C-alpha cells in the first residue's frame, strides 16, 4: 500500500473514532456529546444545552433546547461539577435523562476518555 493511502486510511479511522461528531440522542440519553452552554440563574435553576439535537428525547426540554438539573437532589452538586468540568475542558459526556419529564431533568452524567 502506498504511504498516501495508508495515511488517509489512518486519518479517516481516527476521525470516525473520535466523538462527539458521531454522537446522537435517543429517547432517554445523549452521548457522547459536548456541553455547549451552562446557564445558572440566581434562583438556583441550572439549564444545560448540549451540542446534539434533542428531538429524539422522550421528555420536554425547556424552551430554547435546555435540559434541567434539579439542584435539590443529594448528588446535584457532583453532577453540576462534572457538567462544568467537561464544559470547560470540551470533553465528551453522556447524559441520562428522566423519561417523560418536564424540562428533561438530568438523572445522571458520565464522563469517559
C-alpha positions as CSV (number, residue, x, y, z in Angstrom):
1,X,0.0,0.0,0.0
2,X,1.3,3.4,-0.9
3,X,2.1,5.8,2.1
4,X,-0.5,8.3,1.0
5,X,-3.3,5.7,1.1
6,X,-2.1,4.3,4.4
7,X,-2.1,7.8,5.9
8,X,-5.5,8.6,4.5
9,X,-6.9,5.4,5.9
10,X,-5.4,6.0,9.4
11,X,-6.7,9.6,9.4
12,X,-10.2,8.6,8.3
13,X,-10.2,5.9,11.0
14,X,-9.2,8.5,13.7
15,X,-11.9,10.8,12.5
16,X,-14.5,8.1,12.9
17,X,-13.2,7.0,16.3
18,X,-13.2,10.5,17.9
19,X,-16.5,11.5,19.4
20,X,-18.8,13.6,19.6
21,X,-19.0,14.0,15.8
22,X,-20.9,10.7,15.7
23,X,-22.9,11.5,18.8
24,X,-26.7,11.3,18.9
25,X,-29.5,11.5,21.4
26,X,-32.0,8.7,21.7
27,X,-35.2,8.5,23.7
28,X,-33.5,8.6,27.1
29,X,-29.9,9.8,26.8
30,X,-27.4,11.8,24.7
31,X,-23.8,11.0,24.2
32,X,-21.1,11.2,23.7
33,X,-21.8,14.9,23.4
34,X,-20.5,18.2,24.5
35,X,-21.9,20.7,26.9
36,X,-22.5,23.7,24.7
37,X,-23.8,26.1,27.4
38,X,-24.5,26.1,31.1
39,X,-27.0,28.6,32.4
40,X,-27.4,29.2,36.1
41,X,-29.8,31.8,37.5
42,X,-30.0,33.4,40.9
43,X,-33.0,31.2,41.8
44,X,-30.7,28.2,41.6
45,X,-32.0,26.7,38.4
46,X,-29.4,25.1,36.2
47,X,-30.0,24.7,32.4
48,X,-27.8,22.7,30.2
49,X,-27.5,23.0,26.4
50,X,-25.9,20.1,24.5
51,X,-24.3,20.0,21.1
52,X,-26.8,17.5,19.8
53,X,-30.4,17.7,18.7
54,X,-32.8,16.9,21.5
55,X,-35.6,15.9,19.1
56,X,-35.5,12.1,19.8
57,X,-35.8,12.5,23.5
58,X,-38.8,11.2,25.4
59,X,-39.1,14.4,27.5
60,X,-39.9,18.0,27.1
61,X,-36.9,20.4,27.1
62,X,-37.1,23.9,28.4
63,X,-37.8,26.4,25.6
64,X,-34.5,27.1,23.8
65,X,-33.5,23.5,23.9
66,X,-32.3,23.2,27.5
67,X,-32.1,20.3,29.9
68,X,-32.5,21.0,33.6
69,X,-30.7,19.8,36.7
70,X,-32.7,19.6,39.9
71,X,-30.3,21.1,42.5
72,X,-32.4,19.9,45.4
73,X,-31.2,16.3,44.9
74,X,-28.5,14.9,47.1
75,X,-25.9,14.5,44.4
76,X,-26.7,17.5,42.3
77,X,-23.5,19.3,43.3
78,X,-21.4,16.4,42.0
79,X,-23.4,16.2,38.7
80,X,-23.0,20.0,38.3
81,X,-19.3,19.8,38.9
82,X,-18.9,17.1,36.3
83,X,-21.0,19.1,33.8
84,X,-18.9,22.2,34.4
85,X,-15.6,20.4,34.2
86,X,-16.5,18.7,30.9
87,X,-17.8,22.1,29.6
88,X,-14.5,23.8,30.4
89,X,-12.4,21.0,29.0
90,X,-14.6,20.5,26.0
91,X,-14.6,16.8,26.9
92,X,-17.4,14.4,25.8
93,X,-20.1,13.4,28.3
94,X,-23.0,11.0,28.4
95,X,-26.2,12.5,29.8
96,X,-29.1,10.2,31.0
97,X,-32.5,11.9,31.4
98,X,-35.7,11.1,33.3
99,X,-38.1,9.8,30.6
100,X,-41.3,11.9,30.1
101,X,-40.0,14.6,32.5
102,X,-41.0,18.2,32.0
103,X,-37.8,20.2,31.5
104,X,-35.9,17.0,30.5
105,X,-34.4,16.6,34.0
106,X,-31.0,15.0,34.2
107,X,-30.8,11.6,36.0
108,X,-27.1,11.2,35.8
109,X,-24.0,12.0,33.8
110,X,-20.9,10.0,32.8
111,X,-17.6,11.2,31.5
112,X,-15.0,9.0,29.9
113,X,-11.9,9.4,27.7
